Amino acid sequence: MEAFLKQDLECWIATHNSAFQFFGGVTRIITPGNLKTGVTQSSWYTPVINKTYHEMAEYYGTAVIPARIRKPKDKPNVEGAVGVISTWILAALRHQQFFTLAELNAAIREKLGNVNCNPFQKKAGSQLTIFLEEEKPVLQPLPVSAYELAIWKVAVVQFNYHITVEKMHYSVPYEYIKHQVDVRLTRQVIEVFYQNQRICSHPRLQGQEGQYSTVTEHMPQDHQQYIKWNGERFIAWAEKVGQHTAIVVKAILTSHKVEQQGYRSCMALLKLADRYSIPRVEAACARALSYTPHPSYKNITAILKSGQDKLQNPPPVDPLSCPDSDDHGFTRGADYFGGQPEC
């Protein structure tokens, strides 16, 4: 017997681990009730067991066979034990106050030892002697370590060949893009399964949200070249093109929370030089900087496609040279109506 604060999956698995450790072995069959934590869908013939619970049973080499609904005779020993516990443990502790769960379980364990050692009234022996003589010899051995709780989730592989789990991003082989996969999470590792076949695993990321765990082999061949680049190398390449290109590359790299998010734009800018020539890229970057201090790759592409980089910069207009002119650029002057300007 053990007390828990909740009846969720984590507590349900923990109580099984505790029970097997207490027995010193594993039973060949587990017969629980039909609580939702352990049994996803109850049925007389084909009950559906919770995936984590089923995995725990396979780890210990046992089988889960839930009792039928409203059939207490399927587990009569359990029903009898509930009455014993209510009388000799719960009733005995009902007037005591506990401030931690550990204190309560220590008191329960002490009372439980007394109950197991109490002699039977109508036959020889006790619960403990029956267990040691008849039940313990047929228990299966315990594994080296207790089962570690795993949580299962479903994710879809995104176009950047990553899945997002618990606000962290993990790479998956790019062949599975747009496919739905099963994800198994433990405290230390996440494993990704497709049609019950494990396709990859990662150490589980901890700390700040939004981190990436990327394996190079999961990337397409044309994307793997990004691994060889870093911010300093992109800036060094841009400086060879020109000072304006270097400024644009720095602006792209600093516009993202994570520098690596700007590598694709920088790589695409690099390829523009092969298509349009280095002088045109430098001219396009200069013109883009005249519009905004933070130009993007799309700005440079639009300038090159429209040929604006080839245009000569118009001479600056001094508004003082024409004092009677209107300051608003959209106002039509006298030349629009066929007349002559006054200056």
Sequence and secondary structure as in RCSB ss.txt:
>XXXX:A:sequence
MEAFLKQDLECWIATHNSAFQFFGGVTRIITPGNLKTGVTQSSWYTPVINKTYHEMAEYYGTAVIPARIRKPKDK
PNVEGAVGVISTWILAALRHQQFFTLAELNAAIREKLGNVNCNPFQKKAGSQLTIFLEEEKPVLQPLPVSAYELA
IWKVAVVQFNYHITVEKMHYSVPYEYIKHQVDVRLTRQVIEVFYQNQRICSHPRLQGQEGQYSTVTEHMPQDHQQ
YIKWNGERFIAWAEKVGQHTAIVVKAILTSHKVEQQGYRSCMALLKLADRYSIPRVEAACARALSYTPHPSYKNI
TAILKSGQDKLQNPPPVDPLSCPDSDDHGFTRGADYFGGQPEC
>XXXX:A:secstr
    S  SHHHHHHHHHHHHHHHTSB SEE     TTTEEE  SS  EE HHHHHHHHHHT EE    TT GGGS
HHHHHHHHHHIIIIIHHHTT   SSHHHHHHHHHHHHHHHHHSB SSSSSBHHHHIIIIIGGGSB   SS     
EEEEEE  TTSEEEETTEEEE  GGGTT EEEEEE SSEEEEEETTEEEEEEE   SSTT EE  GGGS HHHHG
GGG  HHHHHHHHHHH HHHHHHHHHHHHTSSSGGGGHHHHHHHHHHHHHH HHHHHHHHHHHHHH SS  HHHH
HHHHHHTGGGS       GGGSTTS S TTS  GGGGT     
